[in-house]
């Protein structure tokens, strides 16, 4: 299968990107299963086990790995790379232009969808505004009607529930869950194993391992269910509760702490254009 072009890391050089012209390559012993009404342009790169549904469109430059499935009426723009096992639902659009007034459509930017990720019906994932692609990790579930804006970075095993929306430049770390109809402001960071309640308005960063909710969203408590499911030891859960209480009081975390609390320290110390979300009362009394 033909590989995509090298991906530089600096956005300021985006205008100088030159992607190679690619012709269709059929990999393996089998041919792609393409419905007779689908439109697959000759510059698309398809692995042999790809399935393209009725009336779907796959543009020049798109790269589809082994076992990728594109549902009826879906659009895979030429800026998209779908890794093996990706499933795109009906009427979804992958790789559309960023909704950014400063963006020039002639900039050859991209979006990458990781292995075995499922993107359901009517979802939209936009390409980046710079050299570094918009990225969705492996084994994610992006439910119906969700939107992932330009330059987002989504980790592995992330769940975006029905019609949730990520503004541009949002970062969501591994194993986080974002509830349905949630809106996430541009440049917000959401930490690993965080849980965002449905219909939340997330305007500031969400700590790893925590549960947030509200409009605007605030930290309420430790994500006990998620921690239990992922086998986080009881001692670390206790330490996270104490750390949350300390942060709510305005105190400092123990710089020598290990495990999950060390992850909190690293997150708090990281660059944060939006700042940290506030704290609800439950964290002080439970």
Secondary structure, 3 states (H helix, E strand, C coil): CCCCCCCCCCHHHHHHCCCCCCCCCECCCCCCEECCCCEECCCCEECCCCEECCCCEECCCCEECCCCEECCCCEECCCEEECCCCEECCCCEEEECCCCCCCCCCCCCCEEECCCCEECCCCEEECCCCCCCEEECCCCEECCCCEECCCCEECCCCEECCCCEECCCCEECCCCEECCCCEECCCCEECCCCEECCCCEECCEECCCEEEEEECEEEEEECHHHHHHCCCCHHHHHHHHHHHHHHHCCCCCCCCCCHHHHHHHHHHHCCCCCCECCECCHHHHC
